[in-house]
Amino acid sequence: MVLDVVRTGRISVGSVLLGLAVALSALTPVAELRTGVRAGADLVARLVFLPVRGWSALVVLFDVALVARAWFSAGRARRDRGTR
């Protein structure tokens, strides 16, 4: 948010939403879930507020991979717990 204020002189809605998602994700003890929530929030912010060009497209793909990994890990942990 600091860079947003320095660059534009105000705080944008995207920065507030991203900051809120990061703060809320810190409440969960599961590391994969925290990472997935942060990547998902970044993905939504990029798709809604930024044009997908160049390096931003690479970051979008990286965010999608992180969300998919977190989703897979969360489902796998649930299945493993149920078989024991």
PDB file with SEQRES, HELIX, SHEET and CRYST1 records, atoms N, CA, C and O in Angstrom:
SEQRES   1 A   84  MET VAL LEU ASP VAL VAL ARG THR GLY ARG ILE SER VAL          
SEQRES   2 A   84  GLY SER VAL LEU LEU GLY LEU ALA VAL ALA LEU SER ALA          
SEQRES   3 A   84  LEU THR PRO VAL ALA GLU LEU ARG THR GLY VAL ARG ALA          
SEQRES   4 A   84  GLY ALA ASP LEU VAL ALA ARG LEU VAL PHE LEU PRO VAL          
SEQRES   5 A   84  ARG GLY TRP SER ALA LEU VAL VAL LEU PHE ASP VAL ALA          
SEQRES   6 A   84  LEU VAL ALA ARG ALA TRP PHE SER ALA GLY ARG ALA ARG          
SEQRES   7 A   84  ARG ASP ARG GLY THR ARG                                      
HELIX    1 AA1 VAL A    2  THR A    8  1                                   7    
HELIX    2 AA2 VAL A   13  SER A   25  1                                  13    
HELIX    3 AA3 ALA A   31  PHE A   49  1                                  19    
HELIX    4 AA4 TRP A   55  THR A   83  1                                  29    
CRYST1    1.000    1.000    1.000  90.00  90.00  90.00 P 1           1          
ATOM      1  N   MET A   1       0.815  -1.184   0.000  1.00  0.00           N  
ATOM      2  CA  MET A   1       0.000   0.000   0.000  1.00  0.00           C  
ATOM      3  C   MET A   1       0.865   1.255   0.000  1.00  0.00           C  
ATOM      4  O   MET A   1       0.481   2.284  -0.557  1.00  0.00           O  
ATOM      5  N   VAL A   2       2.024   1.165   0.623  1.00  0.00           N  
ATOM      6  CA  VAL A   2       2.911   2.330   0.683  1.00  0.00           C  
ATOM      7  C   VAL A   2       3.332   2.738  -0.724  1.00  0.00           C  
ATOM      8  O   VAL A   2       3.340   3.924  -1.054  1.00  0.00           O  
ATOM      9  N   LEU A   3       3.678   1.763  -1.546  1.00  0.00           N  
ATOM     10  CA  LEU A   3       4.076   2.088  -2.925  1.00  0.00           C  
ATOM     11  C   LEU A   3       2.912   2.686  -3.704  1.00  0.00           C  
ATOM     12  O   LEU A   3       3.112   3.560  -4.547  1.00  0.00           O  
ATOM     13  N   ASP A   4       1.712   2.225  -3.428  1.00  0.00           N  
ATOM     14  CA  ASP A   4       0.518   2.765  -4.074  1.00  0.00           C  
ATOM     15  C   ASP A   4       0.335   4.239  -3.706  1.00  0.00           C  
ATOM     16  O   ASP A   4       0.027   5.063  -4.566  1.00  0.00           O  
ATOM     17  N   VAL A   5       0.525   4.563  -2.439  1.00  0.00           N  
ATOM     18  CA  VAL A   5       0.394   5.949  -1.984  1.00  0.00           C  
ATOM     19  C   VAL A   5       1.499   6.812  -2.589  1.00  0.00           C  
ATOM     20  O   VAL A   5       1.239   7.932  -3.029  1.00  0.00           O  
ATOM     21  N   VAL A   6       2.723   6.301  -2.612  1.00  0.00           N  
ATOM     22  CA  VAL A   6       3.843   7.059  -3.171  1.00  0.00           C  
ATOM     23  C   VAL A   6       3.638   7.309  -4.661  1.00  0.00           C  
ATOM     24  O   VAL A   6       3.897   8.406  -5.157  1.00  0.00           O  
ATOM     25  N   ARG A   7       3.177   6.298  -5.360  1.00  0.00           N  
ATOM     26  CA  ARG A   7       3.019   6.404  -6.811  1.00  0.00           C  
ATOM     27  C   ARG A   7       1.846   7.285  -7.215  1.00  0.00           C  
ATOM     28  O   ARG A   7       1.984   8.134  -8.096  1.00  0.00           O  
ATOM     29  N   THR A   8       0.676   7.089  -6.571  1.00  0.00           N  
ATOM     30  CA  THR A   8      -0.530   7.786  -7.023  1.00  0.00           C  
ATOM     31  C   THR A   8      -1.021   8.864  -6.066  1.00  0.00           C  
ATOM     32  O   THR A   8      -1.822   9.717  -6.449  1.00  0.00           O  
ATOM     33  N   GLY A   9      -0.545   8.831  -4.826  1.00  0.00           N  
ATOM     34  CA  GLY A   9      -1.002   9.805  -3.855  1.00  0.00           C  
ATOM     35  C   GLY A   9      -2.248   9.376  -3.105  1.00  0.00           C  
ATOM     36  O   GLY A   9      -2.765  10.129  -2.280  1.00  0.00           O  
ATOM     37  N   ARG A  10      -2.741   8.164  -3.382  1.00  0.00           N  
ATOM     38  CA  ARG A  10      -3.913   7.639  -2.678  1.00  0.00           C  
ATOM     39  C   ARG A  10      -3.843   6.121  -2.650  1.00  0.00           C  
ATOM     40  O   ARG A  10      -3.016   5.513  -3.330  1.00  0.00           O  
ATOM     41  N   ILE A  11      -4.706   5.523  -1.868  1.00  0.00           N  
ATOM     42  CA  ILE A  11      -4.758   4.061  -1.758  1.00  0.00           C  
ATOM     43  C   ILE A  11      -5.894   3.562  -2.637  1.00  0.00           C  
ATOM     44  O   ILE A  11      -7.030   4.022  -2.518  1.00  0.00           O  
ATOM     45  N   SER A  12      -5.586   2.623  -3.515  1.00  0.00           N  
ATOM     46  CA  SER A  12      -6.612   2.096  -4.421  1.00  0.00           C  
ATOM     47  C   SER A  12      -7.397   0.963  -3.766  1.00  0.00           C  
ATOM     48  O   SER A  12      -6.971   0.390  -2.763  1.00  0.00           O  
ATOM     49  N   VAL A  13      -8.535   0.656  -4.345  1.00  0.00           N  
ATOM     50  CA  VAL A  13      -9.392  -0.423  -3.851  1.00  0.00           C  
ATOM     51  C   VAL A  13      -8.662  -1.757  -3.949  1.00  0.00           C  
ATOM     52  O   VAL A  13      -8.783  -2.596  -3.057  1.00  0.00           O  
ATOM     53  N   GLY A  14      -7.911  -1.958  -5.022  1.00  0.00           N  
ATOM     54  CA  GLY A  14      -7.170  -3.204  -5.201  1.00  0.00           C  
ATOM     55  C   GLY A  14      -6.149  -3.426  -4.099  1.00  0.00           C  
ATOM     56  O   GLY A  14      -5.996  -4.546  -3.612  1.00  0.00           O  
ATOM     57  N   SER A  15      -5.453  -2.380  -3.704  1.00  0.00           N  
ATOM     58  CA  SER A  15      -4.473  -2.501  -2.622  1.00  0.00           C  
ATOM     59  C   SER A  15      -5.146  -2.823  -1.295  1.00  0.00           C  
ATOM     60  O   SER A  15      -4.629  -3.616  -0.507  1.00  0.00           O  
ATOM     61  N   VAL A  16      -6.278  -2.220  -1.052  1.00  0.00           N  
ATOM     62  CA  VAL A  16      -7.009  -2.489   0.196  1.00  0.00           C  
ATOM     63  C   VAL A  16      -7.486  -3.936   0.222  1.00  0.00           C  
ATOM     64  O   VAL A  16      -7.351  -4.611   1.242  1.00  0.00           O  
ATOM     65  N   LEU A  17      -8.039  -4.419  -0.885  1.00  0.00           N  
ATOM     66  CA  LEU A  17      -8.514  -5.802  -0.938  1.00  0.00           C  
ATOM     67  C   LEU A  17      -7.372  -6.793  -0.775  1.00  0.00           C  
ATOM     68  O   LEU A  17      -7.512  -7.792  -0.070  1.00  0.00           O  
ATOM     69  N   LEU A  18      -6.250  -6.524  -1.418  1.00  0.00           N  
ATOM     70  CA  LEU A  18      -5.093  -7.402  -1.304  1.00  0.00           C  
ATOM     71  C   LEU A  18      -4.559  -7.400   0.127  1.00  0.00           C  
ATOM     72  O   LEU A  18      -4.232  -8.458   0.665  1.00  0.00           O  
ATOM     73  N   GLY A  19      -4.467  -6.244   0.738  1.00  0.00           N  
ATOM     74  CA  GLY A  19      -4.013  -6.157   2.129  1.00  0.00           C  
ATOM     75  C   GLY A  19      -4.950  -6.880   3.078  1.00  0.00           C  
ATOM     76  O   GLY A  19      -4.500  -7.545   4.011  1.00  0.00           O  
ATOM     77  N   LEU A  20      -6.255  -6.754   2.848  1.00  0.00           N  
ATOM     78  CA  LEU A  20      -7.246  -7.439   3.673  1.00  0.00           C  
ATOM     79  C   LEU A  20      -7.141  -8.952   3.524  1.00  0.00           C  
ATOM     80  O   LEU A  20      -7.230  -9.680   4.512  1.00  0.00           O  
ATOM     81  N   ALA A  21      -6.954  -9.423   2.312  1.00  0.00           N  
ATOM     82  CA  ALA A  21      -6.825 -10.866   2.085  1.00  0.00           C  
ATOM     83  C   ALA A  21      -5.571 -11.415   2.753  1.00  0.00           C  
ATOM     84  O   ALA A  21      -5.603 -12.502   3.330  1.00  0.00           O  
ATOM     85  N   VAL A  22      -4.481 -10.683   2.680  1.00  0.00           N  
ATOM     86  CA  VAL A  22      -3.247 -11.126   3.328  1.00  0.00           C  
ATOM     87  C   VAL A  22      -3.429 -11.152   4.841  1.00  0.00           C  
ATOM     88  O   VAL A  22      -2.988 -12.091   5.504  1.00  0.00           O  
ATOM     89  N   ALA A  23      -4.070 -10.135   5.386  1.00  0.00           N  
ATOM     90  CA  ALA A  23      -4.302 -10.092   6.832  1.00  0.00           C  
ATOM     91  C   ALA A  23      -5.207 -11.241   7.282  1.00  0.00           C  
ATOM     92  O   ALA A  23      -4.946 -11.867   8.309  1.00  0.00           O  
ATOM     93  N   LEU A  24      -6.257 -11.518   6.529  1.00  0.00           N  
ATOM     94  CA  LEU A  24      -7.165 -12.610   6.887  1.00  0.00           C  
ATOM     95  C   LEU A  24      -6.514 -13.981   6.714  1.00  0.00           C  
ATOM     96  O   LEU A  24      -6.792 -14.904   7.479  1.00  0.00           O  
ATOM     97  N   SER A  25      -5.653 -14.110   5.714  1.00  0.00           N  
ATOM     98  CA  SER A  25      -4.991 -15.401   5.507  1.00  0.00           C  
ATOM     99  C   SER A  25      -4.006 -15.711   6.625  1.00  0.00           C  
ATOM    100  O   SER A  25      -3.684 -16.876   6.861  1.00  0.00           O  
ATOM    101  N   ALA A  26      -3.531 -14.695   7.306  1.00  0.00           N  
ATOM    102  CA  ALA A  26      -2.599 -14.915   8.414  1.00  0.00           C  
ATOM    103  C   ALA A  26      -3.283 -15.578   9.605  1.00  0.00           C  
ATOM    104  O   ALA A  26      -2.604 -16.062  10.510  1.00  0.00           O  
ATOM    105  N   LEU A  27      -4.607 -15.610   9.619  1.00  0.00           N  
ATOM    106  CA  LEU A  27      -5.338 -16.205  10.735  1.00  0.00           C  
ATOM    107  C   LEU A  27      -5.356 -17.731  10.698  1.00  0.00           C  
ATOM    108  O   LEU A  27      -5.662 -18.364  11.708  1.00  0.00           O  
ATOM    109  N   THR A  28      -5.037 -18.330   9.559  1.00  0.00           N  
ATOM    110  CA  THR A  28      -5.062 -19.789   9.451  1.00  0.00           C  
ATOM    111  C   THR A  28      -3.678 -20.373   9.751  1.00  0.00           C  
ATOM    112  O   THR A  28      -2.665 -19.799   9.353  1.00  0.00           O  
ATOM    113  N   PRO A  29      -3.632 -21.512  10.453  1.00  0.00           N  
ATOM    114  CA  PRO A  29      -2.334 -22.108  10.775  1.00  0.00           C  
ATOM    115  C   PRO A  29      -1.729 -22.931   9.629  1.00  0.00           C  
ATOM    116  O   PRO A  29      -0.558 -23.305   9.701  1.00  0.00           O  
ATOM    117  N   VAL A  30      -2.486 -23.215   8.597  1.00  0.00           N  
ATOM    118  CA  VAL A  30      -2.009 -24.054   7.500  1.00  0.00           C  
ATOM    119  C   VAL A  30      -1.260 -23.193   6.482  1.00  0.00           C  
ATOM    120  O   VAL A  30      -1.834 -22.283   5.883  1.00  0.00           O  
ATOM    121  N   ALA A  31       0.020 -23.489   6.295  1.00  0.00           N  
ATOM    122  CA  ALA A  31       0.867 -22.671   5.418  1.00  0.00           C  
ATOM    123  C   ALA A  31       0.399 -22.700   3.965  1.00  0.00           C  
ATOM    124  O   ALA A  31       0.394 -21.669   3.294  1.00  0.00           O  
ATOM    125  N   GLU A  32       0.006 -23.877   3.479  1.00  0.00           N  
ATOM    126  CA  GLU A  32      -0.437 -23.977   2.083  1.00  0.00           C  
ATOM    127  C   GLU A  32      -1.689 -23.148   1.846  1.00  0.00           C  
ATOM    128  O   GLU A  32      -1.845 -22.531   0.792  1.00  0.00           O  
ATOM    129  N   LEU A  33      -2.574 -23.135   2.827  1.00  0.00           N  
ATOM    130  CA  LEU A  33      -3.802 -22.362   2.694  1.00  0.00           C  
ATOM    131  C   LEU A  33      -3.499 -20.865   2.689  1.00  0.00           C  
ATOM    132  O   LEU A  33      -4.086 -20.117   1.907  1.00  0.00           O  
ATOM    133  N   ARG A  34      -2.593 -20.429   3.551  1.00  0.00           N  
ATOM    134  CA  ARG A  34      -2.198 -19.015   3.567  1.00  0.00           C  
ATOM    135  C   ARG A  34      -1.636 -18.604   2.217  1.00  0.00           C  
ATOM    136  O   ARG A  34      -1.996 -17.560   1.673  1.00  0.00           O  
ATOM    137  N   THR A  35      -0.748 -19.435   1.681  1.00  0.00           N  
ATOM    138  CA  THR A  35      -0.148 -19.132   0.378  1.00  0.00           C  
ATOM    139  C   THR A  35      -1.200 -19.115  -0.718  1.00  0.00           C  
ATOM    140  O   THR A  35      -1.177 -18.244  -1.587  1.00  0.00           O  
ATOM    141  N   GLY A  36      -2.115 -20.066  -0.684  1.00  0.00           N  
ATOM    142  CA  GLY A  36      -3.175 -20.121  -1.689  1.00  0.00           C  
ATOM    143  C   GLY A  36      -4.091 -18.918  -1.637  1.00  0.00           C  
ATOM    144  O   GLY A  36      -4.488 -18.394  -2.678  1.00  0.00           O  
ATOM    145  N   VAL A  37      -4.436 -18.469  -0.429  1.00  0.00           N  
ATOM    146  CA  VAL A  37      -5.307 -17.295  -0.288  1.00  0.00           C  
ATOM    147  C   VAL A  37      -4.593 -16.056  -0.816  1.00  0.00           C  
ATOM    148  O   VAL A  37      -5.189 -15.254  -1.534  1.00  0.00           O  
ATOM    149  N   ARG A  38      -3.340 -15.899  -0.471  1.00  0.00           N  
ATOM    150  CA  ARG A  38      -2.586 -14.736  -0.946  1.00  0.00           C  
ATOM    151  C   ARG A  38      -2.439 -14.746  -2.463  1.00  0.00           C  
ATOM    152  O   ARG A  38      -2.603 -13.714  -3.114  1.00  0.00           O  
ATOM    153  N   ALA A  39      -2.131 -15.913  -3.024  1.00  0.00           N  
ATOM    154  CA  ALA A  39      -2.001 -16.012  -4.481  1.00  0.00           C  
ATOM    155  C   ALA A  39      -3.338 -15.772  -5.165  1.00  0.00           C  
ATOM    156  O   ALA A  39      -3.393 -15.132  -6.215  1.00  0.00           O  
ATOM    157  N   GLY A  40      -4.412 -16.280  -4.578  1.00  0.00           N  
ATOM    158  CA  GLY A  40      -5.738 -16.056  -5.149  1.00  0.00           C  
ATOM    159  C   GLY A  40      -6.134 -14.589  -5.119  1.00  0.00           C  
ATOM    160  O   GLY A  40      -6.705 -14.074  -6.080  1.00  0.00           O  
ATOM    161  N   ALA A  41      -5.830 -13.920  -4.017  1.00  0.00           N  
ATOM    162  CA  ALA A  41      -6.136 -12.488  -3.923  1.00  0.00           C  
ATOM    163  C   ALA A  41      -5.307 -11.696  -4.925  1.00  0.00           C  
ATOM    164  O   ALA A  41      -5.810 -10.770  -5.561  1.00  0.00           O  
ATOM    165  N   ASP A  42      -4.048 -12.057  -5.063  1.00  0.00           N  
ATOM    166  CA  ASP A  42      -3.201 -11.379  -6.040  1.00  0.00           C  
ATOM    167  C   ASP A  42      -3.706 -11.635  -7.454  1.00  0.00           C  
ATOM    168  O   ASP A  42      -3.707 -10.732  -8.292  1.00  0.00           O  
ATOM    169  N   LEU A  43      -4.130 -12.856  -7.716  1.00  0.00           N  
ATOM    170  CA  LEU A  43      -4.656 -13.201  -9.036  1.00  0.00           C  
ATOM    171  C   LEU A  43      -5.894 -12.383  -9.365  1.00  0.00           C  
ATOM    172  O   LEU A  43      -6.003 -11.829 -10.459  1.00  0.00           O  
ATOM    173  N   VAL A  44      -6.823 -12.304  -8.429  1.00  0.00           N  
ATOM    174  CA  VAL A  44      -8.044 -11.522  -8.662  1.00  0.00           C  
ATOM    175  C   VAL A  44      -7.712 -10.049  -8.859  1.00  0.00           C  
ATOM    176  O   VAL A  44      -8.253  -9.401  -9.755  1.00  0.00           O  
ATOM    177  N   ALA A  45      -6.826  -9.522  -8.027  1.00  0.00           N  
ATOM    178  CA  ALA A  45      -6.446  -8.106  -8.151  1.00  0.00           C  
ATOM    179  C   ALA A  45      -5.799  -7.829  -9.504  1.00  0.00           C  
ATOM    180  O   ALA A  45      -6.081  -6.810 -10.135  1.00  0.00           O  
ATOM    181  N   ARG A  46      -4.942  -8.727  -9.941  1.00  0.00           N  
ATOM    182  CA  ARG A  46      -4.286  -8.526 -11.245  1.00  0.00           C  
ATOM    183  C   ARG A  46      -5.280  -8.602 -12.391  1.00  0.00           C  
ATOM    184  O   ARG A  46      -5.226  -7.792 -13.316  1.00  0.00           O  
ATOM    185  N   LEU A  47      -6.190  -9.572 -12.335  1.00  0.00           N  
ATOM    186  CA  LEU A  47      -7.146  -9.727 -13.427  1.00  0.00           C  
ATOM    187  C   LEU A  47      -8.157  -8.584 -13.469  1.00  0.00           C  
ATOM    188  O   LEU A  47      -8.626  -8.210 -14.544  1.00  0.00           O  
ATOM    189  N   VAL A  48      -8.496  -8.029 -12.305  1.00  0.00           N  
ATOM    190  CA  VAL A  48      -9.500  -6.970 -12.261  1.00  0.00           C  
ATOM    191  C   VAL A  48      -8.886  -5.594 -12.507  1.00  0.00           C  
ATOM    192  O   VAL A  48      -9.457  -4.776 -13.228  1.00  0.00           O  
ATOM    193  N   PHE A  49      -7.729  -5.340 -11.911  1.00  0.00           N  
ATOM    194  CA  PHE A  49      -7.195  -3.976 -11.897  1.00  0.00           C  
ATOM    195  C   PHE A  49      -6.011  -3.728 -12.823  1.00  0.00           C  
ATOM    196  O   PHE A  49      -5.688  -2.571 -13.096  1.00  0.00           O  
ATOM    197  N   LEU A  50      -5.356  -4.769 -13.312  1.00  0.00           N  
ATOM    198  CA  LEU A  50      -4.164  -4.567 -14.142  1.00  0.00           C  
ATOM    199  C   LEU A  50      -4.331  -5.231 -15.502  1.00  0.00           C  
ATOM    200  O   LEU A  50      -4.933  -6.300 -15.600  1.00  0.00           O  
ATOM    201  N   PRO A  51      -3.808  -4.610 -16.544  1.00  0.00           N  
ATOM    202  CA  PRO A  51      -3.814  -5.291 -17.843  1.00  0.00           C  
ATOM    203  C   PRO A  51      -2.800  -6.436 -17.828  1.00  0.00           C  
ATOM    204  O   PRO A  51      -1.693  -6.284 -17.313  1.00  0.00           O  
ATOM    205  N   VAL A  52      -3.179  -7.563 -18.387  1.00  0.00           N  
ATOM    206  CA  VAL A  52      -2.303  -8.731 -18.386  1.00  0.00           C  
ATOM    207  C   VAL A  52      -1.383  -8.647 -19.600  1.00  0.00           C  
ATOM    208  O   VAL A  52      -1.730  -9.073 -20.701  1.00  0.00           O  
ATOM    209  N   ARG A  53      -0.199  -8.084 -19.360  1.00  0.00           N  
ATOM    210  CA  ARG A  53       0.814  -7.965 -20.413  1.00  0.00           C  
ATOM    211  C   ARG A  53       2.181  -8.276 -19.828  1.00  0.00           C  
ATOM    212  O   ARG A  53       2.462  -7.935 -18.679  1.00  0.00           O  
ATOM    213  N   GLY A  54       3.026  -8.921 -20.611  1.00  0.00           N  
ATOM    214  CA  GLY A  54       4.418  -9.146 -20.236  1.00  0.00           C  
ATOM    215  C   GLY A  54       4.592  -9.879 -18.920  1.00  0.00           C  
ATOM    216  O   GLY A  54       4.079 -10.983 -18.739  1.00  0.00           O  
ATOM    217  N   TRP A  55       5.314  -9.262 -18.009  1.00  0.00           N  
ATOM    218  CA  TRP A  55       5.630  -9.902 -16.732  1.00  0.00           C  
ATOM    219  C   TRP A  55       4.368 -10.157 -15.915  1.00  0.00           C  
ATOM    220  O   TRP A  55       4.331 -11.100 -15.126  1.00  0.00           O  
ATOM    221  N   SER A  56       3.342  -9.341 -16.087  1.00  0.00           N  
ATOM    222  CA  SER A  56       2.097  -9.540 -15.337  1.00  0.00           C  
ATOM    223  C   SER A  56       1.437 -10.866 -15.742  1.00  0.00           C  
ATOM    224  O   SER A  56       0.824 -11.531 -14.908  1.00  0.00           O  
ATOM    225  N   ALA A  57       1.560 -11.246 -17.004  1.00  0.00           N  
ATOM    226  CA  ALA A  57       1.008 -12.525 -17.448  1.00  0.00           C  
ATOM    227  C   ALA A  57       1.751 -13.686 -16.798  1.00  0.00           C  
ATOM    228  O   ALA A  57       1.140 -14.694 -16.446  1.00  0.00           O  
ATOM    229  N   LEU A  58       3.060 -13.551 -16.637  1.00  0.00           N  
ATOM    230  CA  LEU A  58       3.835 -14.591 -15.964  1.00  0.00           C  
ATOM    231  C   LEU A  58       3.448 -14.706 -14.494  1.00  0.00           C  
ATOM    232  O   LEU A  58       3.364 -15.811 -13.959  1.00  0.00           O  
ATOM    233  N   VAL A  59       3.215 -13.579 -13.846  1.00  0.00           N  
ATOM    234  CA  VAL A  59       2.806 -13.596 -12.449  1.00  0.00           C  
ATOM    235  C   VAL A  59       1.410 -14.205 -12.315  1.00  0.00           C  
ATOM    236  O   VAL A  59       1.142 -14.914 -11.344  1.00  0.00           O  
ATOM    237  N   VAL A  60       0.526 -13.944 -13.262  1.00  0.00           N  
ATOM    238  CA  VAL A  60      -0.809 -14.545 -13.247  1.00  0.00           C  
ATOM    239  C   VAL A  60      -0.691 -16.069 -13.341  1.00  0.00           C  
ATOM    240  O   VAL A  60      -1.373 -16.786 -12.609  1.00  0.00           O  
ATOM    241  N   LEU A  61       0.163 -16.565 -14.230  1.00  0.00           N  
ATOM    242  CA  LEU A  61       0.356 -18.013 -14.348  1.00  0.00           C  
ATOM    243  C   LEU A  61       0.941 -18.598 -13.066  1.00  0.00           C  
ATOM    244  O   LEU A  61       0.550 -19.685 -12.641  1.00  0.00           O  
ATOM    245  N   PHE A  62       1.870 -17.883 -12.457  1.00  0.00           N  
ATOM    246  CA  PHE A  62       2.462 -18.326 -11.198  1.00  0.00           C  
ATOM    247  C   PHE A  62       1.399 -18.375 -10.096  1.00  0.00           C  
ATOM    248  O   PHE A  62       1.358 -19.325  -9.314  1.00  0.00           O  
ATOM    249  N   ASP A  63       0.546 -17.359 -10.035  1.00  0.00           N  
ATOM    250  CA  ASP A  63      -0.538 -17.336  -9.042  1.00  0.00           C  
ATOM    251  C   ASP A  63      -1.498 -18.498  -9.248  1.00  0.00           C  
ATOM    252  O   ASP A  63      -1.936 -19.119  -8.279  1.00  0.00           O  
ATOM    253  N   VAL A  64      -1.825 -18.794 -10.486  1.00  0.00           N  
ATOM    254  CA  VAL A  64      -2.720 -19.921 -10.784  1.00  0.00           C  
ATOM    255  C   VAL A  64      -2.087 -21.223 -10.306  1.00  0.00           C  
ATOM    256  O   VAL A  64      -2.768 -22.071  -9.728  1.00  0.00           O  
ATOM    257  N   ALA A  65      -0.784 -21.385 -10.545  1.00  0.00           N  
ATOM    258  CA  ALA A  65      -0.092 -22.594 -10.096  1.00  0.00           C  
ATOM    259  C   ALA A  65      -0.094 -22.704  -8.570  1.00  0.00           C  
ATOM    260  O   ALA A  65      -0.280 -23.795  -8.030  1.00  0.00           O  
ATOM    261  N   LEU A  66       0.108 -21.590  -7.876  1.00  0.00           N  
ATOM    262  CA  LEU A  66       0.096 -21.611  -6.411  1.00  0.00           C  
ATOM    263  C   LEU A  66      -1.287 -21.940  -5.860  1.00  0.00           C  
ATOM    264  O   LEU A  66      -1.407 -22.700  -4.899  1.00  0.00           O  
ATOM    265  N   VAL A  67      -2.323 -21.377  -6.459  1.00  0.00           N  
ATOM    266  CA  VAL A  67      -3.690 -21.670  -6.017  1.00  0.00           C  
ATOM    267  C   VAL A  67      -4.015 -23.141  -6.260  1.00  0.00           C  
ATOM    268  O   VAL A  67      -4.622 -23.787  -5.406  1.00  0.00           O  
ATOM    269  N   ALA A  68      -3.620 -23.677  -7.411  1.00  0.00           N  
ATOM    270  CA  ALA A  68      -3.881 -25.082  -7.718  1.00  0.00           C  
ATOM    271  C   ALA A  68      -3.141 -25.997  -6.735  1.00  0.00           C  
ATOM    272  O   ALA A  68      -3.694 -26.997  -6.279  1.00  0.00           O  
ATOM    273  N   ARG A  69      -1.907 -25.654  -6.416  1.00  0.00           N  
ATOM    274  CA  ARG A  69      -1.141 -26.466  -5.464  1.00  0.00           C  
ATOM    275  C   ARG A  69      -1.772 -26.421  -4.075  1.00  0.00           C  
ATOM    276  O   ARG A  69      -1.859 -27.446  -3.398  1.00  0.00           O  
ATOM    277  N   ALA A  70      -2.210 -25.243  -3.650  1.00  0.00           N  
ATOM    278  CA  ALA A  70      -2.837 -25.124  -2.335  1.00  0.00           C  
ATOM    279  C   ALA A  70      -4.141 -25.916  -2.296  1.00  0.00           C  
ATOM    280  O   ALA A  70      -4.436 -26.576  -1.300  1.00  0.00           O  
ATOM    281  N   TRP A  71      -4.912 -25.854  -3.359  1.00  0.00           N  
ATOM    282  CA  TRP A  71      -6.174 -26.586  -3.424  1.00  0.00           C  
ATOM    283  C   TRP A  71      -5.907 -28.097  -3.372  1.00  0.00           C  
ATOM    284  O   TRP A  71      -6.572 -28.833  -2.644  1.00  0.00           O  
ATOM    285  N   PHE A  72      -4.924 -28.537  -4.157  1.00  0.00           N  
ATOM    286  CA  PHE A  72      -4.566 -29.952  -4.176  1.00  0.00           C  
ATOM    287  C   PHE A  72      -4.071 -30.406  -2.805  1.00  0.00           C  
ATOM    288  O   PHE A  72      -4.460 -31.472  -2.329  1.00  0.00           O  
ATOM    289  N   SER A  73      -3.220 -29.609  -2.170  1.00  0.00           N  
ATOM    290  CA  SER A  73      -2.678 -29.967  -0.855  1.00  0.00           C  
ATOM    291  C   SER A  73      -3.764 -30.024   0.204  1.00  0.00           C  
ATOM    292  O   SER A  73      -3.749 -30.910   1.058  1.00  0.00           O  
ATOM    293  N   ALA A  74      -4.704 -29.092   0.160  1.00  0.00           N  
ATOM    294  CA  ALA A  74      -5.792 -29.083   1.139  1.00  0.00           C  
ATOM    295  C   ALA A  74      -6.670 -30.321   0.971  1.00  0.00           C  
ATOM    296  O   ALA A  74      -7.065 -30.929   1.965  1.00  0.00           O  
ATOM    297  N   GLY A  75      -6.976 -30.697  -0.241  1.00  0.00           N  
ATOM    298  CA  GLY A  75      -7.781 -31.892  -0.493  1.00  0.00           C  
ATOM    299  C   GLY A  75      -7.048 -33.161  -0.125  1.00  0.00           C  
ATOM    300  O   GLY A  75      -7.652 -34.104   0.385  1.00  0.00           O  
ATOM    301  N   ARG A  76      -5.760 -33.193  -0.377  1.00  0.00           N  
ATOM    302  CA  ARG A  76      -4.948 -34.364  -0.060  1.00  0.00           C  
ATOM    303  C   ARG A  76      -4.828 -34.565   1.448  1.00  0.00           C  
ATOM    304  O   ARG A  76      -4.883 -35.695   1.934  1.00  0.00           O  
ATOM    305  N   ALA A  77      -4.666 -33.471   2.182  1.00  0.00           N  
ATOM    306  CA  ALA A  77      -4.575 -33.567   3.638  1.00  0.00           C  
ATOM    307  C   ALA A  77      -5.882 -34.082   4.221  1.00  0.00           C  
ATOM    308  O   ALA A  77      -5.868 -34.863   5.172  1.00  0.00           O  
ATOM    309  N   ARG A  78      -6.996 -33.662   3.671  1.00  0.00           N  
ATOM    310  CA  ARG A  78      -8.303 -34.116   4.148  1.00  0.00           C  
ATOM    311  C   ARG A  78      -8.472 -35.609   3.873  1.00  0.00           C  
ATOM    312  O   ARG A  78      -8.977 -36.338   4.726  1.00  0.00           O  
ATOM    313  N   ARG A  79      -8.054 -36.073   2.691  1.00  0.00           N  
ATOM    314  CA  ARG A  79      -8.166 -37.488   2.355  1.00  0.00           C  
ATOM    315  C   ARG A  79      -7.247 -38.330   3.240  1.00  0.00           C  
ATOM    316  O   ARG A  79      -7.639 -39.400   3.706  1.00  0.00           O  
ATOM    317  N   ASP A  80      -6.026 -37.848   3.472  1.00  0.00           N  
ATOM    318  CA  ASP A  80      -5.080 -38.603   4.300  1.00  0.00           C  
ATOM    319  C   ASP A  80      -5.580 -38.732   5.731  1.00  0.00           C  
ATOM    320  O   ASP A  80      -5.406 -39.781   6.351  1.00  0.00           O  
ATOM    321  N   ARG A  81      -6.189 -37.694   6.258  1.00  0.00           N  
ATOM    322  CA  ARG A  81      -6.708 -37.721   7.625  1.00  0.00           C  
ATOM    323  C   ARG A  81      -7.872 -38.708   7.725  1.00  0.00           C  
ATOM    324  O   ARG A  81      -8.045 -39.366   8.751  1.00  0.00           O  
ATOM    325  N   GLY A  82      -8.661 -38.810   6.667  1.00  0.00           N  
ATOM    326  CA  GLY A  82      -9.815 -39.704   6.704  1.00  0.00           C  
ATOM    327  C   GLY A  82      -9.453 -41.173   6.630  1.00  0.00           C  
ATOM    328  O   GLY A  82     -10.238 -42.012   7.072  1.00  0.00           O  
ATOM    329  N   THR A  83      -8.285 -41.518   6.083  1.00  0.00           N  
ATOM    330  CA  THR A  83      -7.892 -42.925   5.952  1.00  0.00           C  
ATOM    331  C   THR A  83      -7.188 -43.447   7.183  1.00  0.00           C  
ATOM    332  O   THR A  83      -6.987 -44.656   7.300  1.00  0.00           O  
ATOM    333  N   ARG A  84      -6.813 -42.598   8.089  1.00  0.00           N  
ATOM    334  CA  ARG A  84      -6.086 -43.061   9.283  1.00  0.00           C  
ATOM    335  C   ARG A  84      -7.016 -43.403  10.394  1.00  0.00           C  
ATOM    336  O   ARG A  84      -6.572 -43.808  11.468  1.00  0.00           O  
TER     337      ARG A  84                                                      
END                                                                             
